[in-house]
Amino acid sequence: MTEITCKLLVIGAGPGGYVCAIRAGQLGIDTVIVESTKLGGSCLNVGCIPSKALIHVADEYEKLATAAQGKTPFGLTASAPALDFKQAIGWKDGIVQRLNNGVAALLRKSKVKIVHGRARFRDGKTVAVETETGPKLIRAETIVIATGSAPVELPFLPFGGTVISSTQALSLPAVPGRLAVVGAGYIGLELGIAFAKLGSQVTLVEALPRILPLYDAELTAPVERSLSRLGVGLLLGAKARGATPDGKSLLVETAEGEERRIAADATLVTVGRKPVLSDLGLEELVLDMDGSFIRIGERCETSMRGIHAIGDVTGEPMLAHRAMAQGELVAEIVAGLPRAWDKRCIPAICFTDPEIVSAGFSPGEARRAGFEIKTGQFPLAASGRAMTLHSEQGFVRIVAQANTHVILGIQAVGQSVSELSAAFGLAIEMGATLEDIAGTIHAHPTLGEAVQEAALKALGHAIHI
């Protein structure tokens, strides 16, 4: 068995793992990274990146279809659009491949050794890896667990045949004529809306009484209106019970207790994600757990000296940018730098139609945390830039402490508001006040002006509403 010795071993080359390895390499740390599949993890290969590519295809197709129907108010018309779905999937796959190659190049640039294979702990300092060229034994001073997450499978709707996960949804051979989506969280809604725009007859089934339950109803209301516009069926308070024997229908118990059959060429199950920790040999370790997740401290340390965990294996929020930040932090800790996890906010985005961004506290969360607050909200219907984009639904909302005016949270819903997330996070991390944002000159005409106007509204002297 080939033996490798290093200072840092990273298990998993997703967003958290590869960022950790690259930063460690930059700091001169002898680093090895192990990945059982493709570099980039779920986010790059079967999640964030390919889903956004598919969403873009759907948006462009919908624009053409709208123009073909003569429904644009600005004089554009088009012939009936045609979709080469195979080519669209090929374009998406090309983006993924380019990014795969980019991650590999960055790791090599930082002198990180890449080992392709499945890792399994022997003890807290030793990992065995099964590779195509034979087993390897890696001994490391510090080990980082960054193995990510996978879609949750329902026992009564196991993946296979017409029942698919988000992974399979991103590589379908054709657009399904009828698509049932179980779960109206961000994954179900992003993909459901995309396929509806591409021509699928989509039905969403959600056990809770509303969509996107982690966001307040004011933010999700424009998305519900969009679902109605797209003809997406929505069953709230309903429970999926399984598929019919022929796999052509989804059995659902409605909120009224009635059984319904939803005809479906494919049933997409999006009820959450679970940490990928099986077959990792964790029984050889003594790790404290939080349910199915690994418990960590403010330095992403586990209960075992020399072992850290980052990303989805450590629980919510399961976001790539959280994992990246944790990966960079751990690399610098291993290098001896004084770092700890001290984040005021981690922005969350739903790439729905319209998009939703939330950073920091919502009004309800701030009140529950004991803050007295003041809020300011600016409608995009009053934004010149939103008008020129022909997308006026939505708003930007600021939540601040009533006495100090320090920003506690910023939320937005509307077209392209995901690009405002950096400004939201920066304002909160820097401890900005309403006066700071109101007094900052925002370029005209941009959607960003709505942030300034929301701050002015909270101060009682909005200009454009």
N, C-alpha and C positions, 0 to 999 in steps of 0.2 A: 504493500500500500504506500503510495506517494505521500510524503509528509510536507506540510507547509507551516512555517511559523511566521506570525505577524503580530504587530501591536494591536491592530483593530480589525475585527471581522464583522462585516455587515451582512446579515441574512435577509435578502430581499432587495431587489433593485427597482422598486417603485419610486414615487416622488420623494418619500422620506429617505429611503435607503440610498438612492444614487446621489442625492444632495449631500447626505452625511459623508459618503465615501469621497466625493469630489472635494468637499471642504477639508476633510481630513488630509487628503493628498496635498492640497494647497499648503497646508500647515506642516508638511514634511513628515506626516505619520505614515508608517508602513502599513498599508491598508489592503485588505482583500474583500471583495464583494461576491456573494453567491446568489445566483438566480436560477430557478428551476424552469422558467419559461422565457419570455422575451424581456429585454431591458425596458424599463419604463412602467412596469406593473399594470394594474387594472386601469388606472387613469389614462395612461398614454395609449394602451392597446385596445381596451374594450370599455372605456368609460368616458372621462371628460372630453378627450380630444375627438375620438370618432363620433360621439354623440353630437358635439357641436358642429362637426362637418355635415352630418345628416340634417341637423336643424337648419343649417344654412341652405342646403339643397332644397329643403321643404319651403323655406321662406321665398327663395327665388322662383320656385315653381308656382307658388301661390300668387306672386306678383304677375307672372305671365298669364295665369288663368284669369285673374281679375281683369287684366287689360284685354284679354280675348273676349270677355263678357261685356266690355264697354263700360265697366263700373268705375274707372278712375275719373276723378274730377278735373284732371289736368291735361286731358286731351290725348293720352297715350292709348293706342289700340294695338292688338297683336292677333295673329292667327292662333288657332287652338294649339296649345303647347303639347309637346310629346316628351315623355321621360324615359331615358335609357337608364333604368335602375342599375343594371350591371355596370355601366360606365360610372355612375355616381358612387357605387360601392368601391370601384377601382380607384377613383380619385381619393376617396376617404382613406383607403388602404395605403395609397401612395404617401399621404401626409404622415400616417403612422410610421411607415418605413423610414421616411426622412428623419423623423424625430428619434426613432430607434437608433439609427446610425449616428445621430448627433449625440445622444447620451453615451454611446460607446466611445466616440471620439473624445468627449469631455473626460470620461473616466481614464482613458489612456493618457491624455494630456496631463492629468494629475497623478500619473504613475500608479494608478490603482490596478491591482491584479483582478481580472474577472474570471470567475469559475462558474461554468454552467453545469448545474446539477441540483439534486435534491439534498438539502442539509438535514442532519439529525444530530441532536446533542448526545455526546457520550458522557460529558460532565460539564461543569460551569466554565471550563477553559478549553474544551475540546469538542470539535464538531466533525462528524464523518459526512462526506459528500459523495453521492453516487453520480458519476459522470459517464459520458459515452466512452471515455477512454479508460474507465476503471475507477475504483474507489480512491478518494483522497482524504487524508486526515489533516485537519487544520487546527493548530494550537494558537490561541490568541490571548493577549493580556486582557482585552476588553471585547465584549461581543454585544452587538446591537441587533435586536429582533425587530424586523421591519417587514413582515410577511403580508401585511395588508388584509383585505377582506374579500368576501365572495357573496353573491346573491343568496338570500335565504330561500330555501326550498320548502314548500308546504307539503306535509305528508299526504294530503288528499289531492294535491296537484303536482306530482313529481315532474321534474323536467324531462322532456322526451316527446317525440312526435310533434303534436301541435302545441304543446305547452312549452313555452320558451322563457328564458331569462333575458335580462338586458343584453347580455353578451351575444346570444343568438339573434336578438332583434336587430343588432347592428350589422349582421352579415346575412340577412335573409336573401334568397335568390330573387324574390319579387315582392312588390308591395302587396300585402294581404288585402283581399277585398273587404273582409270583416275582421276587426281586431278587438278582442276583449282585453282590457287591462285591469288587473287586480292590484289595487293600491293606488291612491291618488296623492302620493307624496311627490317629491320633486322629480324622481326618475320616471315614474309612471306618467306624470303630466308632460314632462319634456318630450318623451318619446311618443306619447299618445297624441299630442298636438302636432308633432312633426308628421306622423303617419296620416293624421286627418287631413293635413294640407296636401299630402301626396296622393290623396284619393281614397284612403281607407274609411270604412264606416266604423267608427270607434265608439266603444262603450266603456266607461270607467266605472269600476265597482269599488267602493270605499266603505269600510266597516264603521268609520267614525262619521259624525254628522256633518262634516264639511271637508273640503279639500285642503291640502297643505296645513295640517293642524298646528304646525310649529310656528306659523305666522298668524298675525291678527287678521280678523275678517276684513278690515278696511284695505289691507294690502292685497288680499286674495280676491276681492270683489271684481276688479277689472279682468282677472284671469277667468273667473266664472262667466263673465259676459262674453269673453272671447270663445270659450267652449261652446256657448250657445250659438254664437255666430258661425262657428265651424261645423255645427250640427253634431257635436259630440254628445252621446248619451251619458247621463250622469246618475248613478244609483248610489245615494248616500245612506248610511246606516244599514247597508246591505252586506251580506256575508257570502263569499264564494264557498260552495260546498263540494266542488269537484267537476270533472268533465263527464259528458255522456260517454257510453262505451265506444261509440264510433269516433270520439274525439272532435266532433263537429260543433258541439255546443258546450257552453259553460253553465253549470247549475248554480243558481243564486237564490238565497233566501233574502227577500226584501225586508225593509224596515217594518213592514206590516205583517211579517211572518209568512208571506206567500212565496211559493216556489216559482221561479222563472227560468226559462231557458234562453240564453243569449247565443244566437248563431255566431260562430266564430271560426274563421279559417286558421287563426292562431290566437292563443291565449298567453298574454305577457304577464308574468308574475313579478311584481315589484313591491314586495312587502318589507324590504329592509335588507341589510347586509350583516354578515357575521364575520368575526375574526378568523383568519386562516392560521390555525395553530395545531391542527391534527397532524400526526406523523412527523412532528418536529422533535419528538423525544423529550417533551417537557416533564414527563414523569421522572426523568433523571435529575431534574432541578427541584428547588424548593422556592417556588414563586408565589407571592400573595396575589390573589385574583379578586377582581370585582365582577362577579358573575362569570361570564365567559371571556372577559377582557383581563389583560395584565394590569395590575395596579402599579402606578408609578408616582414618584415624587416630583418636586419642582425642577429637578435636574434630569428628568426622564429616567431616573434610576429605579430599578426593581428592588425587591427585597433581598436579592443576592448581589454581593459585591462584585463589580466587574461586568454586570449585565444590565444593559439599558433596553428600553422598548420605546418605539415611536410609531406614530401614525394610527391607522385603524385598529390595530391590535390592542390599543390602549383606551378605546371607547370613543364616545362622541365628543366633539363633532367630527364625523368621518369626512374630512375635507383634505384635499391634496395639499393646499397651501399651509394647513396646520402641520401636516407631516413634514413638509419641506422646512418649515421654521424649526421644528423639533430636531430634524436631522442636522441642520447647521449648528444648533445649540449643542448637541451631544458631541459633535466633532471638536468644537472649541473647548468643551469641558475636558475631553480626552487629551487635548493639547495643553491643558493646564490653565486655560483662561477662566476668569471669574464670571461664569454665566449661570443664569437661572431663568426658568419660565415665568415671565412677568408680562402677560399680554392683557391689555385693557379690552381688546375686542378682536374677534376673528370674523371678518365679513363673510356672510353666506349669500349665495346667489342662486336663484332659480331661473334657468334659461327657458322660461315659458313664453307665451305671447299674451300680454306683455311680460317683460322681465321683471323680477323682484330682487331687490338688494336690501339686506338688513345688516347693520353694524351696531354693536352695542345694545343698549336697552331700548325696547319698545316702550310706549307710554305705560302700558299695563305692567310690564316687567319692572320698570323704574318705580312705580308706586308700590308694587309688592316688595321691593327691596328697601322700602322706607323713605324714598326721596319725595320731596315736594318739587313738582316740576312745572315748567311752562313749555308749551309746544308751539311750533310754527309750521304751517303747511302751505305749500305753493302748488297750485294745479298746473299741470303741463298744458292745459287748454289756454293758459295765459302766456305760454312761452312762444316767442316768435320762432325759435328754432324747431320746436315740436310741430308748429304749424307747417313749416316748410318741409318737414319730413312726413307730413300727412299722418301723424300719429299723436293725437292730442290727449289720449286717455292716460290717466295716472297722475302722480304727484310726487313731490319730495317733502319729507317731514323731518323736522329736527326736534329732539327731546333734550332739554337742558335743565339743570338744577335751578330752582326758582330764585334762590338767594344769590348764588355765585355766578350764574349763567354759564357754568362749565358744561360742555357738551357731553351728554350721557349716551346718546344714540342718534343715528341718522338712518332713515329708511326711504326707499323709493320704489315706485312701480311705474313702468313705462318702457317704450322702445329704447334699446341701447343703454339703459341706465346701469347695466353691469359695468360699463366703463367708468362710472363715477365711484365705484367701490373703493379705489385707492384713495381718493380724496376724503371719503367718509372715514376710512380707517386712520388716515394720517391725522385728521382733525381730532379724533378721539385719543389717539396715542400721544399727541403733542399737548393734550390738555387745553385745547382751544376753547374759547368762550364764544357766545353769540356775537359779541362785539368784534372779535377777531375775524370771524367769517363775514360778518356784515361789512367790515371795513376793508376787506380784501377785494381788489378790483378783479372781477370775473369777465372774461372775454365775451364779447357780443358778436354774433348771436350763437350761443351754445346752450346745451342742456344744463351745463354747470351753473348758469345764472340762477337756475331754480334753487340751488343750494343757498346762495346769497339771499335770494328773495324769501326763502323759508326762515332764515335767521332774522331778517328784517321784520317779518311777520311776527315772530316770537317777541321781538323788542317793541312791537306795536306800531311800526311805521313802514309797512310794506309799500313799495312804490308802484308796482304793476298790477296789484289787485286791490 
